[in-house]
Amino acid sequence: MTVRLLGAGDIRELAAELDVTPTKKLGQNFVVDANTVRRIVHTARVEAGERVVEIGPGLGSLTLAILEAGATVTAVEIDHRLAERLPRTAAERGVPDGALTVVDADALRVTELPGDPTILVANLPYNVSVPVLLHFLETFARLDRGVVMVQAEVGERLAAEPGSKVYGAPSAKAAWYGAWRLAGSVSRQVFWPVPNVDSVLVAFQRDAAARGTEDERLRTFRIVDLAFQQRRKMLRQALAGELGGSAGATEVLERAGVAPTARGESLDIDDFLRIARALAETSG
Ligand code: SAM
């Protein structure tokens, strides 16, 4: 099967045909470089027969590269004009029937995905990249690994370890699901329109076993949010409101094996989980 990828001219022609002017609100920066989309697919190690979900396929640059690798794609696109055009673009460019399923929806709201995908590959809309990633990892437990393109600062946060300057709530929450690593930077020049931020690829691999129950996750994320809302405060102060004052917080933290004088930025996700469990024991 030969799939013909989109070049810069094809992207502009398609946009003109659909009367699409890329909007910032939807993070519409389309990749116009075939090497870049092939590199993303290669980094994700997508092979023939695998099942991929793509968030925000846009005009189809990355979608076609995933299909070129012989995978099937479920693509979730919020912009109706783009969602409607994509199956035709795929057919015109050599994609076999049945390899692509387009879901015309807001990715933040989807709760079911046709095709049972196990790999996530996306050039994410920058304004919703972290919420959409967390939503997908939470909702689709079968998603095992993936590669996403995000704004450089967001990628650095997702992959940050405790103690690093950029480690924050997104880093801890992302770590709930598995391991993250930076997988290279991407030039601004490969996008149309050219964005005013730098981009990186981030790869993730889901942990073999779930860290905890859904209830424990919600409690843990609440503690994470509190700890990073007041980043410079010691945990016993940052969590005092939630854990029954400073004395109550000290007691819970000690039971969790976490120093009450520590700050959120030094804790990993398992430390936060132990605090959430110690708190659950206290509140019965
Ligand atoms: N994948 C294409 C590419 O690489 O050229 C487009 C990537 S562009 C950065 C982001 C895409 O996500 C746009 O097509 C935009 O319409 C879509 N999008 C934005 N918000 C979305 C949402 N909440 N759910 C689904 N798609 C969304």
Boltz pocket constraint, residues with backbone or C-beta under 6 A from the ligand:
constraints:
  - pocket:
      binder: B
      contacts: [[A, 25], [A, 26], [A, 27], [A, 28], [A, 29], [A, 30], [A, 31], [A, 32], [A, 55], [A, 56], [A, 57], [A, 58], [A, 59], [A, 60], [A, 61], [A, 62], [A, 63], [A, 76], [A, 77], [A, 78], [A, 79], [A, 82], [A, 105], [A, 106], [A, 107], [A, 108], [A, 122], [A, 123], [A, 124], [A, 125], [A, 126], [A, 128]]
      max_distance: 6.0
